Amino acid sequence: MDSVAVAVFVNAASAGSLSAAARRLGISPMVATRRLAALEDELGVRLMHRTTRSVSLTPEGEAFLPFAFTVMEASEAGRAIVAPSIKGATGLLRVTACGSIGRTVIIPLMPKLLDENPGLKVDFLLTDTVVDIASTGIDVAIRIAELKDSTLVGSTLARNPRLLCASPNYLGRRGTPRCLADLADHDCVTTTGTMHFPFMTDGGERAVRIPARLTASSIEGVHEACLAGVGLAVLSTWHAKPDIEAGRLTPIVLQDGAPKELTITALFPTNRQVLPKVRVFLDMLRQVLAD
């Protein structure tokens, strides 16, 4: 089976078009179309419905997609083992992360990652929506949360302590809460659908119901609203630190509880060998988070 044709199919499925797949693979759209057609001829089925602007999977294509991912992974792992590059990792690395850590931590390390690995390309999906990495060809997802999806393989990268914060303007108007019970008398800002802040107390974890005056679809929106003086927010320490040092935010220490700490985790779609392109990225990210 032609590995390039399989790569065309996988990338077209995740990108939604053959032209986008061709750009990722560094080939012309005509070549991509011919490779896909040859793969369909070999399998004896139609894998994709095509229009001038997009493609969509047929039932046969949906059934074949997991096997196509396996073929690509096996091919890349084999090349890395028998012919390791002296110039670093190669290939297309597909990463997804939420907006806050993506913009603040991951994107700034990209120049060094690409300089040290000249054969590497990166496709970075920046979204606060949880992406199904198993079906979209994502190599690794960086998440800050309690993980509930047991079908994925995870590796903890770093602790993620959090702070209760507010702007000096808000605290000047509304006062500073001293204990968990005081939160009921304050305005809070949180992500859409969140009804509680998780706190750790002497008695263990406690979910504190919060009066959210404003909700946002992303933690970056929560951060900006907190800076603007809308209300209290729970933010990752690394996210709030520059604004705290500049005096734009004030950390709030309560007498009877502290925001629950989360973890920064790398998630993989399978438990197969971690490819060099993923490993060099995670090694660099771990170092940045440690620093």
N, C-alpha and C positions, 0 to 999 in steps of 0.2 A: 504494500500500500504506500502510495506517494505521501511522504510526510509533509511536503509543502502544500499539497492539495488539502490534507487534513487541517493544516494550519490556516489555510484560506477559509475553510468551512467554519472552524472554531471562531476565528476573528470576525468573520462576517456575521455569525450568530450573535456575538456580544456587541458588535458595533452597529449592527442594523443595516449595513450596506456593504457591497463588494468593493466599492471605491475606498471606503474607510479601512477595510481589511487590507487592501493593496498598499495603502500608505503605511500602515503599521509594519507590513512585511517588506517594504521597499521594492515592490514589483509594480508593474503597470496594471490598471484595471482589466485590460484585455487578457493578460496572462492569468490574473486571478480568476476571471470568468472561465477561461479554458481549463484551468486546473480543477475547478469545482465541477465542471461538466464531465471531465475525465473521471473524477471520483464517483460521480453519480452513475456513469456508464459501468464502472468496475463493480459497483454494488448492485446495479440493476434497479435502483429506485431513485425517485426525485427527493432530494434532501431539503430543497428550499423553493419557495415561491418567489419569483423575481418581478420587480417593477423597475421603472427607469431610475427610481430614487431609493428604493429600499428592498430588503429581503425579509422573509419570515419563514420559520421552520415548518415543514410538513410534519405530520405525525411520525413518519419514518425518520425525519431529521431530528426530532425531539428524542426519539428512542436511541439514535446513534450518537448524540452529542456527548453523553458521559464516556463512551468508548473512545471518542475522538480526543477528549481531554487526556485520557490514559495514554493514548498513542503519542501525543505531544510531550507529555511528561517523561515517558519512557525514552523517547528519542533524545530529548535534551539532557536527561540524566546520563544516558549512555555516552553522549559526546563529551560531557564534562569529565567522566571517569577516564576514558581512553585517550582524550586529547585535551587535558587542562590547559587553559590559556595562561601564558606568562604575563599577559597584559591585563589580567583581572577578569571579572565576570563578563559574559556576553549575553545577547538576546534581548527580548522585550520583557521588562518587569512591569507587571500590572499591580498597582497598589491602590487601596481605598482607605480613607480615614475621614474622621469628622472634621469640620471646618476649623475648629479652634486649634487642635494639635497639628493639623495639616499645614495651616498658614504660619503658625508660630514656631513649630519645631521641625517639621519634616521638609517643607520646601526650602528653608535656609540651608539644609545639609546637601541639597541636590547638586550644587556646583562641585563640591568636593567628591561626591559619589561618582559623578560622570567624568570628572577629570581623572580619577584613579582607575576608572573602568571604561576606556574609550570605545569598547565594543558593546556597551550597554545602552539601551534605550528605556525610558520610563513613561508609562501611561498612568497618570495619577487621577483617580476619581475622588474629588473632594465633595463629600455629601454627609449630612447628618441623618440621612435615611439608612437603615440597616440593609445592606446589599446582600443578595443571595450569591455568595462568592463561588459556591459549588457549580452554579449553572451559568455564570457569566465570564468565566475564564480568569477571575482575579487570582493572583498568586498569593497575596497576603493582605489581610485587613487589620488595621490598627484601631483598636476600640478601647474606650474607657467606660467600663460598666461591669456589672455582675453578669457573667455569661450564663445564658440559659439554653443555648443551642448545643446539644450534646453530639450532634453529627459532625461538628468541626473539631479540629485539633488545635489546641492553644498553647502558647508559650508566654509566660509572664515576663515583661520587659522591665517594669519598674513599679514601685508604689506610687499612688496618686493621692496624696493628702489634699484635703479641701478646707476652705475657709468660709465663714459667714462674713459677708462684706456689705458695706453701704458707702455712699458718697458722703463727704463732710456736709454737703448741702442738705441731704436728707436727714442726717443725724442732728443737724442744727435745728431743723424744723420739727422733728418727731421724737427726738431723744434717743438714747442708746439702750437697747434691751439688755437686761442683766441675767435673765434666766429663760428657760424654754417657754414658760407660761406667758412671758411678755410678748412672744411672737404673735399671739392672737390679736394684739393691739397695734400691729405694724402692717404696712403694705409690703408684699413680697413679689419678686419677679422670678419666674421659673419657665421651664420649657412646656410647650403645649401638652396638656393631658396629665401633667404632674399635680398631684393633690397633696403630697406630703414631702417633707424634708426628712431623710433618715439621719438620726443622731445616735451617737454612742454615749451611754450614761453608765453610772455605777451599776445599774441593774441590767445592763446589756443594751441591745439595739432598741431604739424607740422611733416609731414613725410619728412625726409631729405634723398635724394638719395645718396647712398654711393658707392665709387669706391672700390669694394671688390677685392683685389688681391688674397685672399685665402678664401675659404669657407670650412666648416667642417660639418659632419653629426650630431655632438653633440656639446653642449655648452662646454663640457670638452675639445674637440679638439680646439675650439675657444680660450679657456683659455690658453692652452698650446702654441698655435701659438702666442698669445699676449705676453706671457712670453718670447718666443724665439725672439721677436723683429720684427715680421712680419708686425704688424700694430696696429691700434687703435681697441679697442673692447668695447662693452657695456656689463658689467658683473653685476650680483647681488652683492650688497654690502657685504653680508656675504661670498660670494664666493671669492671676491677679497681681503677682509680685511687682511687675513694672509700674502699675498704677498705684500700688501701695507705696513704693519707694518715691514716686513723684508726688504723693499727697492727694491723688485723685480718688483713691479709695481708702477706707479705714477698715482694718480687720476687727471683728467683734468676738470677744471671748466671753462665753456664757459660763455661769457658775456651775451648772448641772449637766452640761452636755457639749459635745463637739461634733461637727459634721462627720458622717461615716466616710472613712477612707476607701477609695476604689483602687483598682489596678489598671495599668496600661498593658494591654495584651495584644500579641500578634496571633492572628487566626489563620489557619491553612485549611484548604478544602479536603485534604487527604492526609494520611499518616505516612506517605511515602517519603523518600529521601528529600531533604531540603536542598533545593538546587543552589548552585553557587551565586546566582544573581539575587536570590532571596537572602542568602546567608550574609553577603557583603553589606546589603542594605540594613539588615537587622543588627549586625555587629556595629555599624556606624551609628544607628539610632540608639542602641543601648548605651554607647559611649556618651552621646549627647545628653541623654536622659540622666545618666550618672553625674555628668558635669553640672 
